[in-house]
Amino acid sequence: DGLLAAATMTLSSTSTISGDMTFGDNVKVTLGDGGDADIYYDGTDLRINPRVAGTGMLKVHGGTSQPMEVTSTAASTHFIVSNESETQNNDCALVFNATKDQTAGSAHSTAFIQSLTTNDGGALTGDMRFFTNGGDQTGERMRITSAGNVGVGITPTTIFHVYGSVAN
């Protein structure tokens, strides 16, 4: 009672499917004329893999008035942002943009939090950097180094380092 595709099934133009579709583990749904992205379940994780095409960004949009939500039923939930390689000066960031489809640090970013890899081989080290927009340009405002030093307006060289004067 239905269509059984044991090999490759290609849908072209506009196709409507009503009812459920079931795919086995590691069966990829490939999107785009050039195979630009895959969506599949590998037996453990749901994988969405944008290939090197266009901007290479994965974008998830909520509705016009609804917030986007990431939910887990686990007792401990983590939102993990990863980079492919542990190389000095590679970074991962959580970016807050005022408008969609813009890059981090652009005039459209209101703020972002960045994790910066600071080691060059050996044990992994990293700094946490905080940026805000001071007038169509983002700048680093605070940093916590891998040693635990905190700097406000400056890269810290002591446990608490503030650029400029501090009022009581």
ChimeraX commands (.cxc) that place a marker at each C-alpha (Angstrom):
marker #1 position 0.00,0.00,0.00 radius 0.5
marker #1 position 2.33,2.71,-1.08 radius 0.5
marker #1 position 5.51,3.40,-2.95 radius 0.5
marker #1 position 8.59,1.39,-2.03 radius 0.5
marker #1 position 11.87,2.79,-3.34 radius 0.5
marker #1 position 14.82,0.50,-2.76 radius 0.5
marker #1 position 17.34,2.62,-4.68 radius 0.5
marker #1 position 17.26,6.29,-5.69 radius 0.5
marker #1 position 14.01,8.20,-6.05 radius 0.5
marker #1 position 14.08,11.61,-7.76 radius 0.5
marker #1 position 11.24,14.09,-7.50 radius 0.5
marker #1 position 11.21,16.97,-9.97 radius 0.5
marker #1 position 9.04,20.02,-10.36 radius 0.5
marker #1 position 6.36,20.24,-7.67 radius 0.5
marker #1 position 5.44,17.02,-5.88 radius 0.5
marker #1 position 2.93,16.65,-3.09 radius 0.5
marker #1 position 3.24,13.86,-0.57 radius 0.5
marker #1 position 0.48,13.33,1.96 radius 0.5
marker #1 position 1.00,10.90,4.78 radius 0.5
marker #1 position 4.18,9.70,6.44 radius 0.5
marker #1 position 7.55,8.98,4.83 radius 0.5
marker #1 position 9.94,6.65,6.64 radius 0.5
marker #1 position 13.65,6.51,5.92 radius 0.5
marker #1 position 16.11,4.01,7.37 radius 0.5
marker #1 position 19.33,5.04,9.14 radius 0.5
marker #1 position 21.90,6.82,6.97 radius 0.5
marker #1 position 19.45,7.37,4.09 radius 0.5
marker #1 position 20.18,10.90,2.92 radius 0.5
marker #1 position 17.67,13.34,1.53 radius 0.5
marker #1 position 19.79,15.48,-0.81 radius 0.5
marker #1 position 18.67,19.01,-1.63 radius 0.5
marker #1 position 19.67,21.39,-4.42 radius 0.5
marker #1 position 20.52,20.94,-8.09 radius 0.5
marker #1 position 24.17,20.32,-7.27 radius 0.5
marker #1 position 23.55,18.17,-4.18 radius 0.5
marker #1 position 24.00,21.27,-1.99 radius 0.5
marker #1 position 22.84,19.76,1.31 radius 0.5
marker #1 position 21.94,16.46,2.99 radius 0.5
marker #1 position 19.50,15.69,5.79 radius 0.5
marker #1 position 19.70,12.26,7.42 radius 0.5
marker #1 position 19.60,10.30,10.66 radius 0.5
marker #1 position 22.81,8.34,11.30 radius 0.5
marker #1 position 21.34,6.03,13.96 radius 0.5
marker #1 position 22.25,8.43,16.78 radius 0.5
marker #1 position 22.02,12.03,15.58 radius 0.5
marker #1 position 19.96,14.00,13.08 radius 0.5
marker #1 position 22.46,15.46,10.61 radius 0.5
marker #1 position 21.87,18.53,8.46 radius 0.5
marker #1 position 24.90,19.01,6.28 radius 0.5
marker #1 position 25.12,22.12,4.10 radius 0.5
marker #1 position 27.86,21.52,1.56 radius 0.5
marker #1 position 30.29,24.10,0.23 radius 0.5
marker #1 position 27.76,25.96,-1.86 radius 0.5
marker #1 position 26.47,29.50,-1.65 radius 0.5
marker #1 position 27.33,30.98,1.72 radius 0.5
marker #1 position 27.66,27.55,3.33 radius 0.5
marker #1 position 25.41,28.68,6.18 radius 0.5
marker #1 position 22.68,26.65,7.84 radius 0.5
marker #1 position 19.78,28.96,8.60 radius 0.5
marker #1 position 16.77,28.04,10.72 radius 0.5
marker #1 position 13.97,30.58,10.70 radius 0.5
marker #1 position 11.10,30.80,13.17 radius 0.5
marker #1 position 7.79,32.44,12.38 radius 0.5
marker #1 position 7.32,36.20,12.17 radius 0.5
marker #1 position 6.18,36.52,15.78 radius 0.5
marker #1 position 7.21,33.22,17.34 radius 0.5
marker #1 position 10.61,32.72,18.97 radius 0.5
marker #1 position 12.79,29.87,17.82 radius 0.5
marker #1 position 13.24,27.15,20.41 radius 0.5
marker #1 position 15.74,24.35,20.90 radius 0.5
marker #1 position 14.28,21.82,23.33 radius 0.5
marker #1 position 15.61,18.65,24.88 radius 0.5
marker #1 position 14.10,16.14,27.27 radius 0.5
marker #1 position 17.55,15.37,28.72 radius 0.5
marker #1 position 18.30,16.41,32.31 radius 0.5
marker #1 position 21.26,18.43,31.04 radius 0.5
marker #1 position 20.94,20.25,27.72 radius 0.5
marker #1 position 23.84,21.85,25.86 radius 0.5
marker #1 position 23.77,24.05,22.79 radius 0.5
marker #1 position 27.07,23.22,21.11 radius 0.5
marker #1 position 28.72,25.48,18.56 radius 0.5
marker #1 position 31.78,23.78,17.05 radius 0.5
marker #1 position 34.54,24.59,14.63 radius 0.5
marker #1 position 35.99,21.86,12.41 radius 0.5
marker #1 position 39.57,22.35,13.57 radius 0.5
marker #1 position 41.45,23.19,16.76 radius 0.5
marker #1 position 43.66,25.84,15.14 radius 0.5
marker #1 position 44.93,29.05,16.74 radius 0.5
marker #1 position 42.61,32.03,16.11 radius 0.5
marker #1 position 39.70,29.83,14.95 radius 0.5
marker #1 position 36.51,30.94,16.62 radius 0.5
marker #1 position 32.88,30.07,17.25 radius 0.5
marker #1 position 30.33,32.75,18.00 radius 0.5
marker #1 position 26.77,33.30,19.10 radius 0.5
marker #1 position 25.70,36.37,17.10 radius 0.5
marker #1 position 22.73,38.64,17.73 radius 0.5
marker #1 position 21.70,40.45,14.53 radius 0.5
marker #1 position 19.06,43.13,14.14 radius 0.5
marker #1 position 18.30,41.89,10.61 radius 0.5
marker #1 position 18.50,38.44,9.03 radius 0.5
marker #1 position 21.00,37.17,6.46 radius 0.5
marker #1 position 23.90,39.26,7.74 radius 0.5
marker #1 position 27.35,38.18,8.90 radius 0.5
marker #1 position 28.83,38.48,12.39 radius 0.5
marker #1 position 30.45,41.80,13.16 radius 0.5
marker #1 position 28.56,43.62,10.43 radius 0.5
marker #1 position 26.69,46.86,10.95 radius 0.5
marker #1 position 23.62,44.66,11.49 radius 0.5
marker #1 position 25.00,42.83,14.57 radius 0.5
marker #1 position 23.93,44.24,17.91 radius 0.5
marker #1 position 26.25,41.98,19.90 radius 0.5
marker #1 position 28.03,38.64,19.89 radius 0.5
marker #1 position 29.88,36.27,22.19 radius 0.5
marker #1 position 32.93,34.57,20.71 radius 0.5
marker #1 position 35.06,31.64,21.79 radius 0.5
marker #1 position 38.60,32.06,20.42 radius 0.5
marker #1 position 41.16,29.24,20.26 radius 0.5
marker #1 position 44.41,30.68,21.66 radius 0.5
marker #1 position 46.80,27.72,21.60 radius 0.5
marker #1 position 48.99,26.67,18.70 radius 0.5
marker #1 position 49.30,22.92,19.33 radius 0.5
marker #1 position 49.49,21.16,22.67 radius 0.5
marker #1 position 46.73,21.46,25.26 radius 0.5
marker #1 position 43.60,23.31,24.10 radius 0.5
marker #1 position 43.22,26.86,25.45 radius 0.5
marker #1 position 40.71,29.55,24.58 radius 0.5
marker #1 position 39.41,32.99,25.45 radius 0.5
marker #1 position 35.79,34.12,25.71 radius 0.5
marker #1 position 35.23,37.51,24.05 radius 0.5
marker #1 position 32.18,39.80,24.31 radius 0.5
marker #1 position 31.34,42.31,21.56 radius 0.5
marker #1 position 28.71,45.07,21.32 radius 0.5
marker #1 position 27.77,47.53,18.59 radius 0.5
marker #1 position 28.82,51.09,19.36 radius 0.5
marker #1 position 27.41,52.67,16.19 radius 0.5
marker #1 position 27.25,50.44,13.09 radius 0.5
marker #1 position 30.46,48.68,14.11 radius 0.5
marker #1 position 31.03,45.93,16.67 radius 0.5
marker #1 position 34.01,46.00,18.97 radius 0.5
marker #1 position 35.38,43.78,21.72 radius 0.5
marker #1 position 34.25,45.15,25.10 radius 0.5
marker #1 position 35.29,42.39,27.51 radius 0.5
marker #1 position 37.46,39.27,27.51 radius 0.5
marker #1 position 37.98,36.34,29.86 radius 0.5
marker #1 position 41.28,34.62,29.09 radius 0.5
marker #1 position 42.07,30.93,29.41 radius 0.5
marker #1 position 43.99,31.83,32.60 radius 0.5
marker #1 position 40.80,33.32,34.12 radius 0.5
marker #1 position 41.88,36.95,33.80 radius 0.5
marker #1 position 39.06,39.42,33.04 radius 0.5
marker #1 position 39.60,42.51,30.94 radius 0.5
marker #1 position 37.10,45.31,30.33 radius 0.5
marker #1 position 38.06,47.35,27.28 radius 0.5
marker #1 position 41.47,45.67,27.12 radius 0.5
marker #1 position 43.07,42.22,26.82 radius 0.5
marker #1 position 43.86,41.51,30.50 radius 0.5
marker #1 position 47.35,40.93,31.85 radius 0.5
marker #1 position 46.19,40.67,35.50 radius 0.5
marker #1 position 43.24,38.96,37.21 radius 0.5
marker #1 position 41.02,42.05,36.68 radius 0.5
marker #1 position 42.16,44.66,34.19 radius 0.5
marker #1 position 40.08,47.72,33.23 radius 0.5
marker #1 position 40.99,50.16,30.48 radius 0.5
marker #1 position 40.59,53.79,31.60 radius 0.5
marker #1 position 39.40,55.03,34.95 radius 0.5
marker #1 position 37.02,53.21,37.29 radius 0.5
marker #1 position 34.53,55.06,39.51 radius 0.5
marker #1 position 33.49,53.75,42.92 radius 0.5
marker link #1:1,2 radius 0.2
marker link #1:2,3 radius 0.2
marker link #1:3,4 radius 0.2
marker link #1:4,5 radius 0.2
marker link #1:5,6 radius 0.2
marker link #1:6,7 radius 0.2
marker link #1:7,8 radius 0.2
marker link #1:8,9 radius 0.2
marker link #1:9,10 radius 0.2
marker link #1:10,11 radius 0.2
marker link #1:11,12 radius 0.2
marker link #1:12,13 radius 0.2
marker link #1:13,14 radius 0.2
marker link #1:14,15 radius 0.2
marker link #1:15,16 radius 0.2
marker link #1:16,17 radius 0.2
marker link #1:17,18 radius 0.2
marker link #1:18,19 radius 0.2
marker link #1:19,20 radius 0.2
marker link #1:20,21 radius 0.2
marker link #1:21,22 radius 0.2
marker link #1:22,23 radius 0.2
marker link #1:23,24 radius 0.2
marker link #1:24,25 radius 0.2
marker link #1:25,26 radius 0.2
marker link #1:26,27 radius 0.2
marker link #1:27,28 radius 0.2
marker link #1:28,29 radius 0.2
marker link #1:29,30 radius 0.2
marker link #1:30,31 radius 0.2
marker link #1:31,32 radius 0.2
marker link #1:32,33 radius 0.2
marker link #1:33,34 radius 0.2
marker link #1:34,35 radius 0.2
marker link #1:35,36 radius 0.2
marker link #1:36,37 radius 0.2
marker link #1:37,38 radius 0.2
marker link #1:38,39 radius 0.2
marker link #1:39,40 radius 0.2
marker link #1:40,41 radius 0.2
marker link #1:41,42 radius 0.2
marker link #1:42,43 radius 0.2
marker link #1:43,44 radius 0.2
marker link #1:44,45 radius 0.2
marker link #1:45,46 radius 0.2
marker link #1:46,47 radius 0.2
marker link #1:47,48 radius 0.2
marker link #1:48,49 radius 0.2
marker link #1:49,50 radius 0.2
marker link #1:50,51 radius 0.2
marker link #1:51,52 radius 0.2
marker link #1:52,53 radius 0.2
marker link #1:53,54 radius 0.2
marker link #1:54,55 radius 0.2
marker link #1:55,56 radius 0.2
marker link #1:56,57 radius 0.2
marker link #1:57,58 radius 0.2
marker link #1:58,59 radius 0.2
marker link #1:59,60 radius 0.2
marker link #1:60,61 radius 0.2
marker link #1:61,62 radius 0.2
marker link #1:62,63 radius 0.2
marker link #1:63,64 radius 0.2
marker link #1:64,65 radius 0.2
marker link #1:65,66 radius 0.2
marker link #1:66,67 radius 0.2
marker link #1:67,68 radius 0.2
marker link #1:68,69 radius 0.2
marker link #1:69,70 radius 0.2
marker link #1:70,71 radius 0.2
marker link #1:71,72 radius 0.2
marker link #1:72,73 radius 0.2
marker link #1:73,74 radius 0.2
marker link #1:74,75 radius 0.2
marker link #1:75,76 radius 0.2
marker link #1:76,77 radius 0.2
marker link #1:77,78 radius 0.2
marker link #1:78,79 radius 0.2
marker link #1:79,80 radius 0.2
marker link #1:80,81 radius 0.2
marker link #1:81,82 radius 0.2
marker link #1:82,83 radius 0.2
marker link #1:83,84 radius 0.2
marker link #1:84,85 radius 0.2
marker link #1:85,86 radius 0.2
marker link #1:86,87 radius 0.2
marker link #1:87,88 radius 0.2
marker link #1:88,89 radius 0.2
marker link #1:89,90 radius 0.2
marker link #1:90,91 radius 0.2
marker link #1:91,92 radius 0.2
marker link #1:92,93 radius 0.2
marker link #1:93,94 radius 0.2
marker link #1:94,95 radius 0.2
marker link #1:95,96 radius 0.2
marker link #1:96,97 radius 0.2
marker link #1:97,98 radius 0.2
marker link #1:98,99 radius 0.2
marker link #1:99,100 radius 0.2
marker link #1:100,101 radius 0.2
marker link #1:101,102 radius 0.2
marker link #1:102,103 radius 0.2
marker link #1:103,104 radius 0.2
marker link #1:104,105 radius 0.2
marker link #1:105,106 radius 0.2
marker link #1:106,107 radius 0.2
marker link #1:107,108 radius 0.2
marker link #1:108,109 radius 0.2
marker link #1:109,110 radius 0.2
marker link #1:110,111 radius 0.2
marker link #1:111,112 radius 0.2
marker link #1:112,113 radius 0.2
marker link #1:113,114 radius 0.2
marker link #1:114,115 radius 0.2
marker link #1:115,116 radius 0.2
marker link #1:116,117 radius 0.2
marker link #1:117,118 radius 0.2
marker link #1:118,119 radius 0.2
marker link #1:119,120 radius 0.2
marker link #1:120,121 radius 0.2
marker link #1:121,122 radius 0.2
marker link #1:122,123 radius 0.2
marker link #1:123,124 radius 0.2
marker link #1:124,125 radius 0.2
marker link #1:125,126 radius 0.2
marker link #1:126,127 radius 0.2
marker link #1:127,128 radius 0.2
marker link #1:128,129 radius 0.2
marker link #1:129,130 radius 0.2
marker link #1:130,131 radius 0.2
marker link #1:131,132 radius 0.2
marker link #1:132,133 radius 0.2
marker link #1:133,134 radius 0.2
marker link #1:134,135 radius 0.2
marker link #1:135,136 radius 0.2
marker link #1:136,137 radius 0.2
marker link #1:137,138 radius 0.2
marker link #1:138,139 radius 0.2
marker link #1:139,140 radius 0.2
marker link #1:140,141 radius 0.2
marker link #1:141,142 radius 0.2
marker link #1:142,143 radius 0.2
marker link #1:143,144 radius 0.2
marker link #1:144,145 radius 0.2
marker link #1:145,146 radius 0.2
marker link #1:146,147 radius 0.2
marker link #1:147,148 radius 0.2
marker link #1:148,149 radius 0.2
marker link #1:149,150 radius 0.2
marker link #1:150,151 radius 0.2
marker link #1:151,152 radius 0.2
marker link #1:152,153 radius 0.2
marker link #1:153,154 radius 0.2
marker link #1:154,155 radius 0.2
marker link #1:155,156 radius 0.2
marker link #1:156,157 radius 0.2
marker link #1:157,158 radius 0.2
marker link #1:158,159 radius 0.2
marker link #1:159,160 radius 0.2
marker link #1:160,161 radius 0.2
marker link #1:161,162 radius 0.2
marker link #1:162,163 radius 0.2
marker link #1:163,164 radius 0.2
marker link #1:164,165 radius 0.2
marker link #1:165,166 radius 0.2
marker link #1:166,167 radius 0.2
marker link #1:167,168 radius 0.2
view
